[in-house]
Amino acid sequence: MKERQTKGGAQATVLDILKKIIDGFLAGALISIGGAVFLACYGEMPPIGKYVGAVFFCTALLCICIKGFSLYTGKIGYVLEKHSKEDISVMLLGLLGNFIGTVACGYLLAAAVPSLKDAAFALCDGKLQSQEWWQTLVRAFFCGILVFLAVDIYRNHKTPLGVVFCIPAFILSGYEHSIADMFYFAASGIASGEALLFIWLVILGNSLGGLMIPALKLVGAKKPAATQEPAAQNLTAPHTAPSAPFSTKDGTRSEATKYATKGASVSSPAEPLSQAEEPTSDENTPAA
């Protein structure tokens, strides 16, 4: 019986891991589709093709957000908010799936559409030849900021406006997206240590950029320790005051003995009627 339970638990764990990788794979495949559209426009319709391709690349991230697939650059920004073992597992296994999906799609599309391979090679070779390592890191950092904003706006406000504006913004600015670059390098056929280092630098930059806004928000959200308020004074106890004697017309003396509690005014002592003022007949008494 215990052996069956152990086998069942192991199978569930394997299926859970597989599901997380598949979610990442699907996200990588969609990024590859967006990247292929960009390469086609970039290579076939210069100079306007770059702008058209940047807009149509949004298709990939929109589909990922709607379907809830696991894209590393869309999840890294929430690691400060949700950093349980399960959350970290989803993110890292999703990154593995992103890599598998982009590399597989990159080789397949390059073989099926040779013009994509040529465009990808020109793009990736230019990245390796013209960019210093710190330039790559900075470009990736700003890309991470924009991707986090795109995903967060969709997540919190249920609107695609963040995706529609932020994604073309990072593409047209020349920023580096690690998952898209995985596809571009796979499609280009460039497989070298330099290319691998480039990808890791972009992953690092995307991670730092994606974490910047959440980290600053956490710092700003810290509140000073609450000071203990002084104990409220007991205002419900009746006020006491010395009695004040006064004289009546007949020479008798009386004292005020009733005082109001909190919120009430002090009752005025009633003067007893003198014998001269007391009614002597029923004529002055109103009818009942």
N, C-alpha and C positions, 0 to 999 in steps of 0.2 A: 504493500500500500504506500509506504514512504517513497519507494523507488518510483512509483507512478506519479506521485505528487512532485517529486524532484524533476522528473522528465517533463511534466506539464509546465512547471515553472520555467525550466530552461527553454522550452519551446515558445512560451509567451515572451520571454526576454529576447529571443532571436527575432521573433515577429515584430516586436516593438522596435528593435534596432533597424530591421529591414524597412519598416514603415517610415522611420525618420530619414533614412538614406533615400528612399524613393521620393519623399516630399522634396528633398534637396535636389534630386535628379531632375524632377519635373520643373523646378524653378530654373535649374541650369539649362534645360532644353528650351524653355521660353526665352531666357536671356540670349541663347544662341539664335533663336528665330529673330529677335529684335536686332541682334548684331548682324545677321545676314542681310536684313533689310537695309541697315545702315551702310554696309559694305557695297551692296548693289547700287544704292543711290549715290554713294560717295565715288564709286568708280565709273558709273555710267552717265551721270548727269552733273559733271562739274560746271560751274562752281556752286550752283544752287542745290545740287544733290546732297551736300552736307547738311543743309538746313532741313530738307525734306526727310532725310534719314533720321535726324535727331528727333523730329516729331513722331515718326512712326516707330521709333524705338520704345516710345511710351507704351505701346501695345503690350510689350513683355511685362513691365512692372504692374500695369493695370490688371492683367490676367492673374499675376501672382498674388496681388492684394485681394482680389475678389475670390479666388479659389483657396487662399490661405496656405500656399506652398511655402517651403522653408528656404528663404534667401538669406544668406549670411549677413550681407550688408544691411538688410532690413531688420535683423534681429539683434545685432550687436549693441545697438543703442539702448536696449532695454535690460541689459545684463546687470546694471546697477539697481534697477527696480525689482527684477526677478532673477535671482541667481541661485536657485536651488539646483540640486544635482540633476534633476530632470530638465530644467531650463538649459543648463550648460550642455547636457547630452543632446538636446534637440538642435542647439546651435552648431556644435562641432560636427555631429553626424550630418547635419544639413550642409555644412561646408564641404564635407567629403562628397555628398551627393551632388552639390554644385559642380565640383571638379569633374566628377565622372560624366555628368550630363553635358557640360560644355566641351570637354575633350572629345567625347564620342560624337556629338553633333558636329563639332568642328571638322573632324576628319571625314565624316560622311558627306557634309555639304561641300567641302573642298573637292572631294572626288566627283560629286554629282554636278557641281557648278564650278568649272575651272576658273572662271573669271573672279569668283569670290576669293579663291586662293591667291590670285595675283594681287587683288586689292588688299587682302589681309597681310601679305608679305610686305608690300610697300608701307603699310601702316605700322607694322611691328618693327620692321627694320629701322624706320625713322625714329621710333621710340628708343630703341637701344643705342642708336648712334648719336642722337642729338640731346638726350637728357642725362644730366648728372643724377646720382642716386638721391641727393637731397631734393632735387627738383621733382623727381618722381614721388617722393614721400609727401611733399607739400601739395602736389596736385591731387594725390589720393586723399589727403586730409580734407580738402575742401569738397571733394566728391562725397566723402562720408557724411559731411554736414548736410548736403543737399538731399542725399538719399534718405537720411533719417527724417528730414522734414517732410519729404514726399510721403513716406510711409506713415509718419505720425499724424499728418493732416488727414490722410484717408482713414486711419484707425479711429481718431477721436471725433472727426467731423463728418465722416461718411461722404466725402466729396473727392472727386478725382483731380481737383484743381492743383493740388500739390504735386501730383505726378506729372500733369500736363505741362507745368511750368518749370519745376525743379530738374526733371530729367533732361529736357533739351538744354537747360542752362548749363549743366555740368559737361554735356557733350560738346557744345559749341565753345565752351571755355577751355577745352583741352584738358580737363581733369581726368583722372584715371580711376576706373571702376574695376576692381579685381576680378569679378566673375566674368564681366565682358571681355577683359583682357585674356582670361583663360581660353575663351572661345577664339579670339583673334589669333593668339599664338598657335593654337591647335590647327586652325584653318590655314595658317601661313606655312605650316610644316617646320617652323623653327623650334627645335628642341635642344636646348643647351643649358649649361649651368648659369649663364648670364640671364637667360630668359626666366629660369626658375627663381633666381635672386630677385629679378624685377617683379615677379608675381608676389613674392613674399613681402617686398617693400610696399607694394600697393595694398596688400591685405592689412599690413600694419597701419598704413596711413588711413585707410578706410575705417579701421577700428577706432583709432584716436579721434578722427573727425566725427564718427557716429556717437562717440561717448561725450563729446564736448558739451553739448547743450544739456543733456540729462545731468551731467556732473555739476555744471554751474547752477542748474535749478535746485539741485539738492543742497548746495552750499547756501543759496539764497533762502531756502525754506527753513533753515535752522532757526529756532526761536530761542531767545534768552530764557534762562530759568525763571519761572514764575515766582514773584515775590509773594510771601504770605500776607494776606490782608489782615489788618487788625480786627480783633474780635468786635462784633457789633455791640454797641452799648445797649444795655437793657433799658429800653425806653417805655416799657409797659408797666413798670412799677408806679403806683400812684404817687403823686407829688404830695409832700407834706408841707404845711405852712403853719406858722403860729396863728392861734386864734385871735381874732380882732374884736374886742368887745365894742359895743355901741349902745347908745341910750335910746329908749323909746320915749314917746310923749308922756307916758305916765310915770316916767322915772325908773322903770325896770330896766335891767341890763340883759342882753342876749349875746351869744357867740356864734360865729359861722363855723360850722363843723363839717360841712360837706364840700369836698373839692373834686374837681373833674379829673379823670385819668387822662392818659395820652390822647391827644387829638380833640379833647373836649374842653370847653371853657369852664372856669370856676363858677360854681352855682352861687348866686347872690343870696345872702341870708334874708329870709322873709321877716319883715317887721310885723310884730303882732298888732292887731288893731286895738286902739285904745277904747276905753269904755265909751268915750264921746263919739267915736266913729262907728261903733257897732250898730247894726240895724236894730231898731226897737220895735218895728212892726212888720207885718207881712206885706204891707203895701209896696215896699221896695224890693221884695223878693220875687224873682221871675217865676212864672208857673212852670211846673214840672212837665 
